[in-house]
């Protein structure tokens, strides 16, 4: 791709809108430390939630003596526990992502940056990983909006390279991250090895999984004519074809089957699937589609 002037990943006006949002988990996760997110779990935080009867062995410090004075019965105070949400992004940086205008990788960077900012503003623990032929070193866990510059610096430096091996990356990801949480996988899923085994590694971690499937407009609506030699950008495999109306129809049918198959596979297993193209404004994806699908509110 020729070098061009790249706009900032997130502009100031959009950041103001993101500040009003927060990431949501459909599951309740136990964090390693207490954050600002209030959980439905009952713990020992500072916000009162309810009472329950005292049982032998309970911590006497939690007895409500005011209630005892009125009712002559022992009750324990229950509190809402504050919880630390782990938010993971797994971004595909393989060569197939370096296609389209903007490229699928640039689009993925913007989505990753926006979701990371929402997490940091709400003091979630944000972890950013990338992959091509395997899992890259990624960014260490960070917290707090003051760390957003690290996200931007890391994403700006990313370049597409290597072949896609989502299965190897997901396996390494599952081994690397023991904490449960929300994980958003951003990829075109153009991996000859498939996606099933890869996503099963994440399911085994009992994570709240979102799949953002990004394709370019050119891939969805190709404008090709004549005799062509198509070369795979990742492994240099090629095919010589003559583009015709029946061939384009077969291509679209195959693409629709691929997209529909991935969506159905995810939906059956409780994975939230979101399809988008690089021509769908990414701010609309964040503010509308991901809000509708329950990732942000």
ROMI-605040 format. One line per 2 residues: number of its first residue (from 1); their letters; for each residue x, y, z of N, C-alpha, C. Coordinates in steps of 0.2 Angstrom, whole numbers, plus 5000, padded with zeros to 4 digits. Layout:
% residues N
NUM = A = X/Y/Z/X/Y/Z/X/Y/Z | ... $
% end
This chain:
% residues 297
1 = XX = 5004/4994/5000/5000/5000/5000/5004/5006/5000 | 5003/5012/4996/5007/5018/4996/5006/5021/5003 $
3 = XX = 5011/5025/5005/5011/5029/5011/5006/5035/5010 | 5001/5035/5014/4997/5041/5014/4996/5044/5021 $
5 = XX = 4994/5050/5021/4993/5053/5027/4987/5050/5031 | 4988/5048/5037/4983/5044/5041/4980/5048/5046 $
7 = XX = 4973/5049/5046/4970/5053/5051/4971/5050/5058 | 4970/5054/5063/4970/5051/5070/4965/5045/5070 $
9 = XX = 4966/5040/5074/4962/5035/5075/4955/5037/5078 | 4955/5042/5083/4949/5044/5086/4950/5052/5086 $
11 = XX = 4944/5055/5084/4945/5063/5084/4942/5065/5091 | 4943/5071/5093/4941/5074/5099/4933/5074/5100 $
13 = XX = 4929/5075/5095/4922/5075/5095/4919/5068/5097 | 4922/5063/5094/4920/5056/5095/4922/5054/5102 $
15 = XX = 4928/5056/5104/4930/5054/5111/4925/5057/5116 | 4922/5063/5115/4917/5065/5120/4911/5061/5120 $
17 = XX = 4909/5058/5114/4903/5053/5114/4905/5047/5118 | 4911/5045/5117/4913/5038/5120/4913/5039/5127 $
19 = XX = 4915/5045/5130/4915/5045/5137/4908/5044/5141 | 4903/5044/5137/4896/5043/5140/4895/5036/5140 $
21 = XX = 4899/5031/5137/4898/5024/5137/4902/5020/5142 | 4899/5014/5143/4903/5009/5147/4902/5002/5144 $
23 = XX = 4907/4998/5144/4907/4991/5142/4903/4987/5147 | 4899/4982/5144/4895/4978/5148/4896/4971/5147 $
25 = XX = 4897/4967/5152/4897/4960/5152/4891/4957/5153 | 4889/4952/5149/4883/4948/5150/4884/4943/5156 $
27 = XX = 4890/4942/5158/4891/4937/5163/4894/4941/5169 | 4894/4938/5175/4897/4941/5181/4904/4938/5182 $
29 = XX = 4909/4942/5182/4916/4940/5182/4919/4942/5189 | 4924/4938/5192/4927/4940/5198/4934/4943/5196 $
31 = XX = 4935/4949/5197/4942/4952/5196/4947/4951/5201 | 4953/4952/5199/4959/4951/5204/4959/4956/5209 $
33 = XX = 4956/4962/5207/4956/4968/5212/4950/4971/5211 | 4948/4975/5216/4942/4979/5216/4942/4985/5211 $
35 = XX = 4937/4986/5207/4937/4992/5202/4931/4996/5204 | 4929/5000/5199/4923/5004/5200/4917/5001/5198 $
37 = XX = 4917/4995/5195/4911/4992/5192/4908/4988/5197 | 4901/4989/5199/4897/4986/5204/4894/4980/5201 $
39 = XX = 4895/4974/5205/4893/4968/5202/4887/4966/5206 | 4883/4961/5203/4878/4958/5207/4880/4953/5212 $
41 = XX = 4886/4951/5212/4888/4947/5218/4888/4951/5224 | 4887/4947/5229/4887/4950/5236/4894/4949/5239 $
43 = XX = 4897/4955/5242/4903/4954/5244/4904/4959/5250 | 4910/4962/5251/4911/4966/5257/4913/4973/5255 $
45 = XX = 4910/4976/5250/4911/4982/5248/4908/4987/5253 | 4907/4993/5250/4904/4999/5255/4897/5000/5253 $
47 = XX = 4894/4998/5248/4887/5000/5246/4882/4994/5249 | 4878/4996/5253/4873/4991/5257/4868/4989/5251 $
49 = XX = 4867/4982/5252/4862/4979/5247/4856/4976/5251 | 4857/4972/5256/4852/4968/5259/4854/4965/5266 $
51 = XX = 4850/4961/5269/4851/4958/5275/4850/4950/5274 | 4853/4946/5278/4852/4939/5279/4852/4937/5286 $
53 = XX = 4849/4932/5288/4850/4929/5294/4857/4927/5296 | 4859/4929/5302/4865/4927/5305/4866/4919/5306 $
55 = XX = 4872/4916/5304/4873/4909/5305/4879/4909/5309 | 4880/4903/5312/4886/4902/5316/4892/4902/5312 $
57 = XX = 4897/4906/5314/4903/4906/5310/4904/4913/5306 | 4898/4916/5305/4898/4922/5301/4903/4928/5304 $
59 = XX = 4905/4932/5301/4909/4938/5303/4905/4942/5307 | 4907/4943/5314/4903/4947/5318/4903/4955/5316 $
61 = XX = 4908/4957/5313/4909/4964/5311/4903/4966/5306 | 4900/4961/5303/4895/4963/5298/4888/4962/5301 $
63 = XX = 4887/4961/5307/4880/4961/5311/4878/4968/5311 | 4871/4969/5309/4868/4975/5310/4865/4976/5317 $
65 = XX = 4869/4979/5321/4866/4980/5328/4860/4984/5329 | 4859/4989/5324/4853/4993/5325/4847/4989/5324 $
67 = XX = 4847/4984/5319/4842/4979/5318/4841/4975/5324 | 4846/4973/5327/4846/4968/5333/4843/4972/5339 $
69 = XX = 4844/4979/5339/4841/4982/5345/4833/4983/5344 | 4831/4983/5338/4824/4984/5336/4820/4977/5337 $
71 = XX = 4824/4972/5334/4820/4965/5333/4823/4960/5337 | 4828/4961/5341/4831/4956/5345/4833/4950/5341 $
73 = XX = 4835/4951/5335/4837/4945/5331/4844/4948/5327 | 4848/4943/5326/4854/4944/5322/4854/4944/5315 $
75 = XX = 4855/4949/5311/4855/4949/5304/4862/4952/5302 | 4864/4949/5296/4871/4952/5293/4869/4956/5287 $
77 = XX = 4873/4962/5287/4873/4966/5281/4876/4963/5275 | 4873/4964/5270/4876/4962/5263/4877/4968/5259 $
79 = XX = 4883/4968/5255/4885/4973/5251/4886/4971/5244 | 4885/4976/5240/4887/4975/5233/4894/4975/5232 $
81 = XX = 4897/4970/5229/4904/4970/5228/4906/4973/5222 | 4911/4977/5222/4914/4981/5216/4919/4976/5212 $
83 = XX = 4918/4976/5206/4922/4971/5202/4926/4974/5196 | 4931/4971/5195/4936/4973/5190/4935/4969/5183 $
85 = XX = 4933/4973/5178/4931/4970/5172/4937/4969/5168 | 4939/4963/5165/4945/4963/5161/4942/4963/5153 $
87 = XX = 4945/4968/5149/4942/4969/5143/4948/4967/5138 | 4947/4962/5134/4953/4960/5129/4950/4961/5122 $
89 = XX = 4955/4964/5118/4954/4964/5111/4959/4960/5107 | 4957/4956/5102/4962/4952/5099/4961/4954/5091 $
91 = XX = 4966/4957/5089/4965/4961/5082/4970/4957/5077 | 4967/4955/5071/4970/4952/5066/4974/4957/5062 $
93 = XX = 4981/4955/5062/4985/4960/5058/4989/4956/5052 | 4986/4951/5050/4989/4947/5044/4988/4951/5038 $
95 = XX = 4991/4949/5032/4992/4952/5026/4985/4953/5023 | 4980/4949/5024/4974/4949/5021/4970/4955/5023 $
97 = XX = 4972/4958/5029/4969/4964/5032/4971/4970/5029 | 4976/4970/5025/4979/4976/5022/4976/4977/5015 $
99 = XX = 4969/4977/5015/4966/4978/5009/4960/4982/5010 | 4958/4986/5005/4952/4990/5005/4954/4998/5006 $
101 = XX = 4950/5002/5006/4951/5009/5007/4945/5012/5011 | 4946/5013/5018/4952/5011/5022/4953/5004/5022 $
103 = XX = 4959/5002/5024/4961/4995/5024/4957/4992/5030 | 4956/4985/5030/4952/4982/5035/4956/4983/5042 $
105 = XX = 4963/4983/5041/4967/4984/5047/4966/4991/5050 | 4966/4996/5046/4964/5003/5049/4958/5003/5052 $
107 = XX = 4953/5000/5049/4946/5000/5052/4946/4996/5059 | 4949/4991/5059/4950/4987/5065/4954/4991/5070 $
109 = XX = 4959/4994/5069/4962/4998/5073/4958/5004/5077 | 4953/5007/5073/4949/5012/5075/4944/5009/5080 $
111 = XX = 4941/5003/5078/4936/4999/5083/4940/4997/5089 | 4946/4995/5089/4950/4993/5095/4951/4999/5099 $
113 = XX = 4953/5005/5096/4955/5011/5100/4949/5013/5103 | 4943/5013/5100/4937/5016/5103/4935/5012/5109 $
115 = XX = 4935/5005/5108/4933/5001/5114/4937/5001/5120 | 4944/5002/5118/4949/5002/5123/4948/5009/5127 $
117 = XX = 4946/5014/5124/4945/5021/5127/4939/5020/5132 | 4934/5017/5129/4928/5016/5134/4930/5013/5140 $
119 = XX = 4934/5007/5139/4936/5003/5145/4940/5007/5150 | 4945/5011/5147/4950/5015/5151/4946/5020/5155 $
121 = XX = 4941/5024/5152/4937/5029/5155/4934/5026/5161 | 4931/5020/5161/4928/5017/5166/4932/5013/5171 $
123 = XX = 4939/5014/5170/4943/5010/5175/4943/5003/5174 | 4941/5000/5168/4942/4993/5167/4949/4991/5166 $
125 = XX = 4951/4985/5166/4957/4983/5165/4958/4981/5157 | 4961/4984/5153/4961/4984/5146/4968/4980/5144 $
127 = XX = 4967/4975/5139/4972/4971/5137/4971/4971/5129 | 4977/4973/5125/4976/4973/5118/4981/4968/5115 $
129 = XX = 4979/4963/5111/4983/4958/5108/4982/4958/5101 | 4987/4956/5097/4986/4956/5090/4989/4949/5087 $
131 = XX = 4987/4947/5081/4990/4940/5079/4990/4940/5071 | 4994/4936/5069/4994/4934/5061/4996/4927/5061 $
133 = XX = 5002/4925/5060/5004/4918/5060/5003/4915/5067 | 5004/4919/5072/5003/4917/5079/5001/4923/5083 $
135 = XX = 5001/4922/5090/5000/4928/5094/5006/4932/5095 | 5005/4939/5094/5011/4943/5095/5011/4945/5103 $
137 = XX = 5017/4949/5104/5018/4950/5111/5013/4954/5114 | 5009/4959/5110/5004/4963/5113/5006/4968/5118 $
139 = XX = 5000/4971/5121/5001/4976/5126/5000/4973/5133 | 5004/4975/5138/5002/4973/5144/4995/4976/5147 $
141 = XX = 4993/4973/5152/4986/4976/5155/4987/4983/5157 | 4983/4988/5156/4983/4995/5158/4976/4997/5160 $
143 = XX = 4976/5002/5164/4970/5005/5167/4970/5012/5168 | 4965/5016/5167/4964/5023/5167/4965/5027/5161 $
145 = XX = 4961/5032/5160/4961/5036/5154/4968/5039/5152 | 4972/5040/5157/4979/5043/5156/4983/5038/5152 $
147 = XX = 4981/5032/5151/4985/5027/5148/4983/5026/5140 | 4978/5030/5138/4976/5030/5131/4981/5031/5126 $
149 = XX = 4986/5035/5128/4992/5036/5123/4995/5030/5121 | 4996/5025/5126/4999/5019/5125/4995/5015/5119 $
151 = XX = 4989/5015/5120/4985/5011/5115/4986/5014/5108 | 4985/5021/5108/4986/5024/5101/4993/5023/5098 $
153 = XX = 4998/5024/5102/5005/5023/5100/5006/5016/5097 | 5003/5011/5101/5004/5004/5099/5000/5002/5093 $
155 = XX = 4994/5005/5092/4990/5004/5086/4993/5007/5080 | 4995/5013/5081/4998/5017/5075/5004/5014/5072 $
157 = XX = 5008/5010/5076/5014/5007/5074/5012/5000/5071 | 5006/4998/5071/5005/4991/5068/5005/4991/5061 $
159 = XX = 5008/4986/5058/5008/4985/5050/5006/4978/5049 | 5002/4977/5043/5000/4970/5041/5006/4966/5039 $
161 = XX = 5006/4960/5041/5011/4955/5040/5010/4948/5041 | 5012/4944/5038/5012/4936/5039/5005/4933/5037 $
163 = XX = 5005/4927/5038/4999/4923/5036/4994/4923/5042 | 4988/4922/5041/4983/4921/5047/4983/4914/5050 $
165 = XX = 4984/4914/5056/4983/4907/5060/4979/4909/5066 | 4973/4910/5065/4969/4911/5071/4969/4906/5077 $
167 = XX = 4969/4900/5074/4969/4894/5079/4975/4894/5084 | 4981/4895/5081/4987/4895/5085/4987/4901/5090 $
169 = XX = 4984/4907/5087/4984/4913/5091/4979/4912/5097 | 4973/4910/5095/4968/4909/5101/4970/4904/5106 $
171 = XX = 4974/4899/5104/4976/4894/5109/4981/4897/5113 | 4986/4901/5110/4991/4905/5114/4988/4910/5119 $
173 = XX = 4983/4913/5116/4979/4918/5120/4976/4915/5126 | 4972/4909/5125/4969/4906/5131/4974/4904/5136 $
175 = XX = 4980/4902/5134/4985/4900/5139/4988/4906/5142 | 4989/4912/5139/4992/4918/5141/4987/4921/5146 $
177 = XX = 4981/4921/5145/4976/4925/5149/4972/4921/5153 | 4973/4920/5160/4969/4916/5164/4963/4920/5167 $
179 = XX = 4963/4926/5167/4957/4930/5169/4951/4930/5164 | 4945/4929/5167/4939/4929/5163/4938/4936/5161 $
181 = XX = 4933/4937/5156/4932/4944/5154/4928/4944/5148 | 4928/4950/5145/4925/4951/5138/4931/4951/5133 $
183 = XX = 4930/4947/5128/4935/4947/5122/4932/4949/5116 | 4935/4954/5112/4932/4956/5106/4937/4954/5100 $
185 = XX = 4935/4949/5096/4940/4947/5091/4938/4951/5084 | 4943/4954/5082/4942/4958/5076/4946/4955/5070 $
187 = XX = 4943/4953/5065/4946/4949/5059/4942/4949/5053 | 4945/4947/5048/4941/4946/5042/4940/4938/5041 $
189 = XX = 4943/4934/5046/4942/4927/5046/4943/4923/5040 | 4948/4926/5035/4950/4923/5029/4956/4919/5031 $
191 = XX = 4954/4913/5034/4960/4909/5037/4958/4902/5034 | 4962/4899/5030/4961/4893/5027/4960/4887/5032 $
193 = XX = 4962/4888/5038/4962/4883/5043/4955/4883/5047 | 4951/4888/5045/4944/4889/5048/4944/4893/5055 $
195 = XX = 4939/4893/5058/4938/4897/5064/4935/4893/5070 | 4933/4887/5069/4929/4883/5074/4934/4882/5080 $
197 = XX = 4940/4879/5078/4944/4877/5084/4947/4883/5088 | 4948/4888/5084/4950/4894/5087/4945/4897/5092 $
199 = XX = 4939/4898/5090/4934/4900/5095/4933/4896/5100 | 4934/4889/5099/4932/4884/5105/4937/4886/5111 $
201 = XX = 4944/4888/5109/4948/4889/5114/4946/4895/5119 | 4943/4900/5116/4940/4905/5119/4934/4903/5123 $
203 = XX = 4930/4899/5120/4924/4897/5124/4926/4893/5130 | 4932/4889/5130/4934/4885/5135/4936/4889/5141 $
205 = XX = 4937/4896/5140/4939/4900/5145/4933/4904/5148 | 4927/4902/5146/4921/4905/5148/4921/4912/5148 $
207 = XX = 4924/4915/5142/4924/4922/5141/4917/4924/5138 | 4916/4931/5138/4910/4934/5135/4913/4936/5128 $
209 = XX = 4911/4933/5123/4915/4933/5116/4911/4937/5111 | 4914/4942/5108/4911/4946/5103/4915/4945/5097 $
211 = XX = 4912/4944/5091/4916/4943/5085/4914/4949/5080 | 4919/4953/5078/4918/4958/5074/4921/4956/5067 $
213 = XX = 4917/4954/5062/4919/4952/5056/4919/4957/5051 | 4925/4959/5049/4927/4965/5044/4929/4962/5037 $
215 = XX = 4925/4964/5032/4927/4963/5026/4927/4970/5022 | 4930/4970/5016/4930/4976/5012/4924/4977/5008 $
217 = XX = 4923/4983/5006/4917/4983/5001/4919/4980/4994 | 4925/4980/4993/4927/4977/4986/4927/4969/4987 $
219 = XX = 4927/4966/4993/4926/4959/4994/4919/4957/4993 | 4915/4962/4996/4907/4960/4996/4904/4961/4989 $
221 = XX = 4906/4967/4986/4904/4969/4979/4910/4970/4975 | 4913/4964/4972/4919/4965/4968/4917/4968/4961 $
223 = XX = 4921/4972/4959/4920/4976/4952/4926/4973/4948 | 4926/4967/4946/4931/4964/4942/4928/4962/4935 $
225 = XX = 4932/4962/4930/4930/4960/4923/4936/4957/4920 | 4935/4953/4915/4940/4950/4910/4944/4945/4913 $
227 = XX = 4949/4943/4910/4954/4938/4912/4958/4940/4917 | 4959/4937/4923/4963/4939/4929/4967/4933/4932 $
229 = XX = 4972/4935/4935/4976/4931/4939/4976/4933/4946 | 4972/4930/4950/4971/4931/4957/4977/4928/4961 $
231 = XX = 4980/4932/4966/4986/4930/4970/4984/4931/4977 | 4984/4925/4981/4983/4926/4988/4988/4930/4991 $
233 = XX = 4986/4935/4995/4991/4940/4998/4995/4937/5004 | 4993/4931/5006/4996/4928/5012/5001/4923/5010 $
235 = XX = 4999/4918/5006/5003/4912/5004/5005/4912/4997 | 5003/4917/4993/5005/4918/4986/5002/4912/4981 $
237 = XX = 4997/4909/4984/4993/4904/4980/4989/4908/4975 | 4988/4905/4969/4985/4909/4963/4980/4905/4959 $
239 = XX = 4976/4909/4956/4971/4906/4952/4970/4910/4946 | 4969/4908/4940/4968/4911/4934/4961/4910/4932 $
241 = XX = 4957/4916/4931/4950/4916/4930/4948/4920/4925 | 4942/4919/4922/4938/4924/4918/4932/4926/4921 $
243 = XX = 4932/4932/4923/4926/4935/4927/4920/4935/4922 | 4915/4932/4924/4908/4932/4921/4903/4933/4926 $
245 = XX = 4897/4935/4923/4891/4935/4928/4890/4929/4932 | 4890/4923/4929/4888/4917/4933/4894/4916/4938 $
247 = XX = 4900/4918/4936/4906/4917/4941/4905/4922/4947 | 4903/4928/4946/4901/4933/4951/4896/4930/4955 $
249 = XX = 4891/4927/4952/4885/4925/4956/4887/4919/4961 | 4891/4915/4958/4894/4909/4962/4898/4912/4968 $
251 = XX = 4902/4917/4967/4907/4920/4972/4902/4923/4977 | 4897/4927/4975/4893/4930/4981/4889/4925/4985 $
253 = XX = 4887/4919/4981/4884/4914/4985/4889/4910/4990 | 4895/4909/4988/4900/4906/4992/4901/4911/4998 $
255 = XX = 4902/4918/4997/4903/4922/5002/4898/4923/5007 | 4891/4923/5004/4886/4923/5009/4885/4917/5013 $
257 = XX = 4887/4911/5010/4887/4905/5014/4892/4905/5020 | 4898/4908/5018/4904/4909/5023/4902/4913/5029 $
259 = XX = 4899/4919/5027/4897/4924/5032/4891/4921/5036 | 4886/4918/5033/4880/4915/5036/4883/4909/5041 $
261 = XX = 4887/4905/5039/4890/4900/5043/4893/4902/5049 | 4897/4907/5048/4901/4910/5054/4896/4913/5059 $
263 = XX = 4891/4916/5057/4886/4919/5061/4882/4914/5065 | 4880/4909/5061/4876/4903/5064/4880/4900/5069 $
265 = XX = 4886/4898/5068/4891/4894/5072/4892/4898/5079 | 4893/4905/5078/4894/4909/5084/4887/4909/5088 $
267 = XX = 4882/4911/5085/4875/4912/5088/4873/4906/5092 | 4874/4900/5089/4873/4893/5093/4877/4892/5099 $
269 = XX = 4882/4896/5100/4887/4895/5105/4887/4901/5110 | 4883/4905/5109/4882/4911/5114/4887/4917/5112 $
271 = XX = 4891/4916/5106/4895/4921/5104/4891/4927/5100 | 4892/4933/5102/4889/4938/5098/4893/4940/5092 $
273 = XX = 4889/4939/5086/4892/4940/5080/4890/4947/5077 | 4895/4951/5074/4893/4957/5071/4897/4958/5065 $
275 = XX = 4893/4959/5059/4897/4959/5052/4897/4967/5050 | 4902/4969/5048/4903/4975/5045/4908/4976/5039 $
277 = XX = 4907/4981/5035/4912/4982/5030/4916/4988/5032 | 4922/4989/5028/4926/4995/5029/4922/5002/5027 $
279 = XX = 4917/5001/5024/4913/5007/5022/4907/5009/5026 | 4906/5005/5031/4902/5006/5037/4905/5011/5042 $
281 = XX = 4903/5017/5043/4907/5021/5047/4908/5018/5054 | 4914/5018/5056/4916/5014/5062/4912/5017/5069 $
283 = XX = 4911/5024/5068/4908/5027/5074/4901/5025/5075 | 4897/5023/5069/4891/5020/5069/4891/5013/5072 $
285 = XX = 4896/5010/5070/4897/5003/5073/4897/5003/5080 | 4901/5008/5083/4902/5008/5090/4895/5011/5094 $
287 = XX = 4893/5016/5091/4888/5020/5095/4881/5017/5094 | 4880/5013/5088/4873/5010/5086/4873/5003/5087 $
289 = XX = 4877/4999/5083/4877/4992/5082/4879/4989/5088 | 4885/4991/5091/4888/4987/5097/4883/4989/5103 $
291 = XX = 4880/4995/5103/4875/4996/5109/4869/4992/5108 | 4867/4991/5102/4861/4986/5101/4863/4979/5103 $
293 = XX = 4869/4977/5102/4871/4970/5103/4873/4969/5110 | 4873/4974/5114/4874/4974/5121/4881/4974/5124 $
295 = XX = 4886/4976/5120/4893/4977/5122/4894/4983/5126 | 4891/4989/5123/4892/4995/5126/4885/4998/5128 $
297 = X = 4884/5002/5133/4878/5005/5135/4879/5013/5137 $
% end
